[in-house]
Amino acid sequence: HIHICKTGMTMSHASKLILFINESTNQKLIKAIARRENPDYAKIKNKRADSRWLKNAKQYDGLRRQLMELNEDRYEAINFKNPNTVEYRMFRGTLKYETIMSCLEFTYASWHFARDTGIRNLTTEDFLSYISKPAQLSTTKFLRQYLQDKGFSIPTPVKQNPRIDTPANSEQFALEA
């Protein structure tokens, strides 16, 4: 299992992460990266169809406690029961370096993807585009290769033009105009 810190996480962010991991249309991606089906200790549930999990969590006082109550139990693919971390329980163990790195990169990328993406864009296609953005290239090298090897079509990253795409230049042009 892989843990990532909850620091800075909001209920909206956490909810989007849960929806992304559990979304039925994303299961080809989740199963490919997890390298296993839906075992009893890493359950995938239809969270979009049944929102009781979110209503239940919101009844508690304080964000920390609300985040911890997003799961019925700890045996879901993504577990919020730990006080300080989100636990990704879905990965099958491996000793292969590239696979370990892919799982770590997926954890990091999905955490940020859920934070930065709208609720309607929690799709495999949008995730693959996200990990192919220039800003993500250095942190998704193994993940992109792993998913490509598994048959996913990874978008070719478009290099930014530093003369046009940097904020400093944008401000400079705005000042000159």
Phi and psi in degrees as a GROMACS rama.xvg file:
@    title "Ramachandran Plot"
@    xaxis  label "Phi"
@    yaxis  label "Psi"
@TYPE xy
-122.527  135.572  ILE-2
-111.265  145.403  HIS-3
-133.974  145.11  ILE-4
-65.6291  142.476  CYS-5
-86.2916  -6.92978  LYS-6
-52.8851  129.512  THR-7
84.01  -0.61386  GLY-8
-82.8565  136.127  MET-9
-104.046  170.793  THR-10
-63.8005  -38.1063  MET-11
-62.002  -47.4498  SER-12
-59.8004  -49.4144  HIS-13
-62.0265  -42.7143  ALA-14
-62.4506  -41.783  SER-15
-66.447  -36.7687  LYS-16
-64.1978  -44.362  LEU-17
-61.008  -45.5098  ILE-18
-63.4138  -41.9944  LEU-19
-60.6759  -48.4469  PHE-20
-67.331  -36.7389  ILE-21
-92.5486  -9.87753  ASN-22
-60.2261  128.462  GLU-23
-59.8682  -35.3623  SER-24
-73.5521  -11.099  THR-25
-99.7132  2.66818  ASN-26
-67.8085  -27.5157  GLN-27
-62.1937  -44.1563  LYS-28
-64.9626  -48.4511  LEU-29
-62.7867  -43.5606  ILE-30
-68.3883  -33.7234  LYS-31
-65.8815  -45.1432  ALA-32
-75.6226  -33.3687  ILE-33
-75.9936  -27.7757  ALA-34
62.6565  33.7481  ARG-35
-164.677  163.827  ARG-36
-80.9874  -167.204  GLU-37
-85.0757  84.1295  ASN-38
-74.2435  165.581  PRO-39
-62.2193  -25.0632  ASP-40
-95.44  3.96264  TYR-41
-148.332  59.8986  ALA-42
-67.747  142.56  LYS-43
-105.157  129.121  ILE-44
-125.977  155.691  LYS-45
-80.8147  84.0299  ASN-46
-74.4683  -26.9561  LYS-47
-71.9848  -35.7924  ARG-48
-75.9598  -28.3435  ALA-49
-128.312  103.186  ASP-50
-92.1559  13.3001  SER-51
-57.7826  -33.3444  ARG-52
-58.5407  -39.2386  TRP-53
-76.723  -43.1092  LEU-54
-61.1124  -40.7794  LYS-55
-61.799  -45.5381  ASN-56
-64.9414  -37.6478  ALA-57
-70.5047  -13.8379  LYS-58
-75.5319  -13.5664  GLN-59
-88.1859  155.204  TYR-60
-85.9637  139.12  ASP-61
84.9918  135.015  GLY-62
-60.029  -43.1238  LEU-63
-56.7685  -46.3309  ARG-64
-69.3226  -39.4571  ARG-65
-59.7486  -43.9541  GLN-66
-61.7435  -40.2782  LEU-67
-67.2271  -22.1034  MET-68
-96.9379  10.9354  GLU-69
-71.4262  -15.099  LEU-70
-112.618  147.666  ASN-71
-67.7072  -42.2432  GLU-72
-147.275  175.6  ASP-73
-78.4582  -6.55282  ARG-74
-92.165  44.6132  TYR-75
-111.719  160.287  GLU-76
-54.8434  -36.1771  ALA-77
-126.506  121.747  ILE-78
-115.162  125.334  ASN-79
-103.924  4.82879  PHE-80
-65.7773  -24.6508  LYS-81
-69.9438  141.266  ASN-82
-65.771  -33.0916  PRO-83
-116.296  -10.4353  ASN-84
-134.794  158.003  THR-85
-98.8985  129.665  VAL-86
-106.031  120.556  GLU-87
-89.9279  108.32  TYR-88
-96.2604  -2.07717  ARG-89
-84.7334  -13.7456  MET-90
-77.4156  136.285  PHE-91
-79.5123  143.634  ARG-92
-65.9965  152.671  GLY-93
-157.456  158.38  THR-94
-110.625  0.125331  LEU-95
-80.1407  120.394  LYS-96
-54.2905  -47.7657  TYR-97
-62.0566  -36.9682  GLU-98
-72.198  -41.2543  THR-99
-58.896  -47.281  ILE-100
-63.6171  -38.0307  MET-101
-61.3188  -42.123  SER-102
-66.5658  -42.4194  CYS-103
-63.2002  -45.0085  LEU-104
-65.1468  -37.3148  GLU-105
-62.8099  -43.5849  PHE-106
-58.8858  -50.8481  THR-107
-62.4966  -47.7108  TYR-108
-66.5839  -42.071  ALA-109
-67.9013  -35.2372  SER-110
-59.9656  -48.2486  TRP-111
-72.6946  -37.8639  HIS-112
-58.2772  -47.6225  PHE-113
-63.1672  -37.4721  ALA-114
-66.4409  -42.0257  ARG-115
-92.7289  -5.60159  ASP-116
-112.367  146.674  THR-117
-73.1783  158.737  GLY-118
-62.4481  -28.0202  ILE-119
-80.8323  -8.65468  ARG-120
-111.106  23.0919  ASN-121
-85.7166  56.8057  LEU-122
-112.604  161.495  THR-123
-60.508  -44.7676  THR-124
-58.487  -45.4286  GLU-125
-67.702  -35.0059  ASP-126
-64.8908  -44.1433  PHE-127
-63.0061  -37.9265  LEU-128
-65.4586  -40.8542  SER-129
-60.599  -47.0443  TYR-130
-73.2435  -8.47445  ILE-131
-101.403  1.71987  SER-132
-70.1896  148.28  LYS-133
-51.6825  -38.0361  PRO-134
-68.2311  -19.2767  ALA-135
-100.934  -9.39526  GLN-136
-57.8665  -40.3939  LEU-137
-73.3003  -20.0524  SER-138
-107.121  6.11109  THR-139
-133.155  19.7906  THR-140
-55.8467  -52.2205  LYS-141
-71.2006  -38.5063  PHE-142
-62.6253  -46.7526  LEU-143
-62.2823  -42.7419  ARG-144
-65.819  -42.9441  GLN-145
-59.7984  -48.6925  TYR-146
-66.9702  -36.6224  LEU-147
-63.2559  -42.6632  GLN-148
-62.7698  -26.4081  ASP-149
-87.5782  4.75302  LYS-150
97.1827  6.05269  GLY-151
-82.3524  143.302  PHE-152
-88.0104  108.824  SER-153
-94.1657  123.153  ILE-154
-59.5568  143.652  PRO-155
-74.44  125.686  THR-156
-62.6597  139.344  PRO-157
-97.4029  120.567  VAL-158
-70.2653  140.184  LYS-159
-76.5884  147.909  GLN-160
-94.0241  108.992  ASN-161
-61.2439  -21.5068  PRO-162
-77.5809  -19.4427  ARG-163
-115.022  -40.8391  ILE-164
-90.9466  1.30724  ASP-165
-91.6401  142.244  THR-166
-58.6934  -36.0497  PRO-167
-60.9521  -43.933  ALA-168
-68.28  -35.774  ASN-169
-61.2449  -43.3675  SER-170
-66.5745  -38.6095  GLU-171
-62.3961  -45.811  GLN-172
-64.9212  -36.5868  PHE-173
-66.112  -37.7562  ALA-174
-70.6917  -35.0589  LEU-175
-74.5814  -26.7254  GLU-176
